[in-house]
Amino acid sequence: MINKIACPLCKTTNSSKFYKEKFREYLRCLSCDFIFVPKMYHLSDAEEKSRYDTHNNDPNDHRYRHFLSQLLVPLLERIQQKSNGLDFGSGPGPTLSLMLEECGHSVDLYDKFYDNDISVFEKKYDFITATEVVEHLSEPMLEISRLIETLNNQGHLAVMTQILTPQIDFSLWYYKNDPSHIGFFTKKSLSFLASYLNIEVYFISERVVFFKKIVKEGY
């Protein structure tokens, strides 16, 4: 059965019921393969912030630093020395930005709850990081398009999110159990996103994906 709720990624109304549980349901877009939670099940801003306030993202936690290194290491291989970047969705305890600064880069912060300085989107960056962020976005195409616009040519958008693969049993998948997680990407939906925005996509792992902005001459 086709559902008329618009996909938050590609905006088509070509989605079908994918999975339903006690508290909410999930739809799958048949056009771009994005899996999403309808807005009627989204948390309010206050409820969402309340959840984030419980996160213990300690910059001195070696395990957390090791987790972030999954994105940091491949990013360092792709950016030049003393690059300037933006940590989008930096959260209550910014850590990746500190790790990048320790490597000689400068990093601005943006978070809609903890560092809501929209002036960052008037700047240009060599790289942007978004760790455990895109699964929270109610308007992923809008937000990611804005990030790509904010990148310099040849710049990288480095994303960390758990990619839904065919090997994952969605009914048992821990990643869907967080009520603030409302959008889930597959490789197909990430490839659609790259194609739509005319950028390159690189799958680093099942948790890390990079986008590279390429502006062709004459454009």
C-alpha positions as CSV (number, residue, x, y, z in Angstrom):
1,M,0.0,0.0,0.0
2,I,1.4,3.4,-1.1
3,N,1.5,6.1,1.6
4,K,0.9,9.7,0.7
5,I,3.3,11.1,3.4
6,A,6.1,13.0,1.7
7,C,9.6,11.5,2.1
8,P,11.7,14.0,4.0
9,L,14.7,13.3,1.8
10,C,13.4,13.3,-1.8
11,K,9.9,14.8,-1.1
12,T,8.0,12.2,-3.2
13,T,4.9,10.6,-1.8
14,N,5.9,7.1,-2.9
15,S,6.4,5.4,0.4
16,S,5.1,2.2,2.0
17,K,4.8,0.9,5.5
18,F,8.1,-0.7,6.5
19,Y,7.8,-1.6,10.2
20,K,5.5,-0.9,13.1
21,E,6.0,-1.2,16.8
22,K,4.1,-0.2,19.9
23,F,5.0,3.5,20.0
24,R,5.6,4.4,16.3
25,E,5.8,3.2,12.7
26,Y,8.4,3.5,10.0
27,L,7.9,4.2,6.3
28,R,10.3,3.3,3.4
29,C,10.5,5.6,0.4
30,L,10.2,3.5,-2.8
31,S,11.9,6.3,-4.8
32,C,15.1,7.0,-2.8
33,D,15.1,4.1,-0.2
34,F,15.1,6.4,2.8
35,I,13.5,4.9,6.0
36,F,11.7,7.5,8.1
37,V,9.4,8.1,11.0
38,P,6.3,10.2,10.3
39,K,6.2,13.6,12.0
40,M,3.3,12.6,14.2
41,Y,5.8,10.4,16.2
42,H,8.6,13.0,16.5
43,L,9.7,14.2,19.9
44,S,9.2,17.9,20.7
45,D,12.3,20.1,21.0
46,A,12.0,20.0,24.7
47,E,11.8,16.2,24.8
48,E,14.7,15.9,22.4
49,K,16.9,18.2,24.3
50,S,16.1,16.4,27.5
51,R,17.5,13.2,26.0
52,Y,20.7,15.0,24.8
53,D,21.2,16.5,28.3
54,T,21.7,12.9,29.5
55,H,24.5,12.2,27.1
56,N,27.9,12.0,28.7
57,N,30.2,13.0,25.9
58,D,33.4,13.6,27.9
59,P,36.4,14.8,25.9
60,N,38.6,13.0,28.3
61,D,36.9,9.6,27.8
62,H,39.3,7.5,25.8
63,R,36.5,5.2,24.6
64,Y,34.6,8.1,23.2
65,R,37.7,9.4,21.5
66,H,38.3,5.9,20.0
67,F,34.7,5.9,18.7
68,L,35.1,9.2,17.0
69,S,38.5,8.2,15.5
70,Q,36.5,6.0,13.0
71,L,35.7,9.3,11.3
72,L,38.7,11.4,12.4
73,V,41.4,9.1,10.9
74,P,40.0,9.0,7.3
75,L,39.2,12.7,7.5
76,L,42.8,13.6,8.4
77,E,43.9,11.6,5.4
78,R,41.8,13.9,3.1
79,I,42.3,17.4,4.4
80,Q,45.3,19.7,4.2
81,Q,47.2,21.0,7.2
82,K,45.6,23.9,9.1
83,S,42.2,23.5,7.5
84,N,39.1,25.2,8.9
85,G,36.0,23.2,9.6
86,L,32.6,23.1,11.3
87,D,31.4,20.5,13.8
88,F,27.6,20.4,13.0
89,G,25.6,19.0,15.9
90,S,28.5,19.3,18.3
91,G,26.3,18.4,21.3
92,P,26.7,19.1,25.0
93,G,30.3,18.0,25.2
94,P,32.2,18.8,21.9
95,T,35.0,16.4,21.5
96,L,35.7,15.8,17.8
97,S,36.4,19.5,17.4
98,L,39.0,19.3,20.2
99,M,40.6,16.3,18.6
100,L,40.8,18.1,15.2
101,E,42.3,21.2,16.9
102,E,44.9,19.0,18.6
103,C,45.9,18.1,15.0
104,G,46.3,21.7,14.0
105,H,42.9,22.5,12.5
106,S,40.5,25.2,13.4
107,V,36.9,24.2,14.1
108,D,33.7,26.2,14.6
109,L,30.7,24.7,16.5
110,Y,27.0,24.5,15.7
111,D,24.3,22.8,17.6
112,K,20.6,23.9,17.6
113,F,20.4,23.3,21.4
114,Y,23.9,24.0,22.7
115,D,25.6,26.4,20.2
116,N,22.9,27.9,18.0
117,D,25.0,30.4,16.2
118,I,23.6,30.5,12.6
119,S,26.3,32.9,11.5
120,V,28.4,29.8,10.8
121,F,26.3,29.2,7.7
122,E,27.6,32.5,6.2
123,K,31.1,31.2,6.2
124,K,33.0,28.7,4.0
125,Y,34.7,25.6,5.4
126,D,37.2,23.1,4.1
127,F,35.4,20.3,6.0
128,I,32.2,19.7,8.0
129,T,31.7,16.9,10.4
130,A,28.3,15.5,11.5
131,T,28.7,12.7,14.0
132,E,25.5,10.9,15.1
133,V,23.4,13.8,13.8
134,V,21.7,13.0,10.4
135,E,19.5,10.4,11.9
136,H,17.9,13.1,14.1
137,L,17.1,15.5,11.2
138,S,13.4,16.1,10.4
139,E,14.4,17.8,7.1
140,P,17.6,16.0,6.1
141,M,17.7,17.3,2.5
142,L,17.3,20.9,3.6
143,E,20.0,20.6,6.3
144,I,22.5,18.6,4.2
145,S,22.0,20.9,1.2
146,R,22.8,23.9,3.5
147,L,26.0,22.1,4.7
148,I,27.2,21.4,1.1
149,E,26.6,25.1,0.2
150,T,28.8,26.0,3.2
151,L,31.7,23.9,1.9
152,N,34.6,25.2,-0.2
153,N,35.2,23.5,-3.5
154,Q,36.9,20.1,-2.9
155,G,35.6,20.3,0.7
156,H,34.4,17.2,2.6
157,L,31.2,16.5,4.6
158,A,32.1,13.7,6.9
159,V,29.1,11.9,8.3
160,M,28.9,9.2,11.0
161,T,25.6,7.4,11.3
162,Q,24.7,3.7,11.4
163,I,23.8,2.7,7.8
164,L,21.0,0.2,7.4
165,T,22.3,-2.8,5.4
166,P,20.5,-5.8,4.1
167,Q,22.2,-7.9,6.8
168,I,20.4,-6.0,9.6
169,D,17.2,-7.3,11.0
170,F,15.3,-4.0,11.5
171,S,13.0,-5.5,14.2
172,L,16.1,-6.2,16.4
173,W,18.1,-3.2,15.4
174,Y,19.2,-1.2,18.4
175,Y,19.6,2.0,16.4
176,K,15.9,2.4,15.8
177,N,15.1,2.2,19.5
178,D,16.3,5.8,20.3
179,P,13.1,7.9,20.0
180,S,15.1,10.8,18.7
181,H,16.3,8.7,15.7
182,I,13.8,9.5,13.0
183,G,15.6,8.9,9.7
184,F,17.7,5.9,8.5
185,F,20.0,5.8,5.5
186,T,20.8,2.9,3.2
187,K,23.6,3.0,0.7
188,K,21.0,3.6,-2.0
189,S,19.5,6.6,-0.2
190,L,23.0,8.0,0.4
191,S,23.9,7.5,-3.3
192,F,20.6,9.3,-4.2
193,L,21.5,12.2,-2.0
194,A,25.0,12.5,-3.6
195,S,23.5,12.3,-7.1
196,Y,20.8,14.9,-6.3
197,L,23.3,17.4,-4.8
198,N,25.9,16.6,-7.6
199,I,28.6,15.6,-5.1
200,E,30.8,12.5,-4.7
201,V,30.1,9.9,-2.1
202,Y,32.6,7.6,-0.4
203,F,31.6,4.7,1.9
204,I,34.3,4.4,4.5
205,S,32.5,1.8,6.6
206,E,29.0,0.8,7.6
207,R,29.1,3.8,10.0
208,V,31.1,6.5,8.2
209,V,30.4,8.1,4.8
210,F,32.1,11.1,3.2
211,F,30.7,13.5,0.6
212,K,33.0,15.6,-1.5
213,K,32.0,18.9,-3.1
214,I,33.2,19.2,-6.7
215,V,32.4,22.4,-8.5
216,K,33.0,21.9,-12.2
217,E,34.7,24.7,-14.2
218,G,32.1,26.9,-15.9
219,Y,29.5,26.5,-13.1
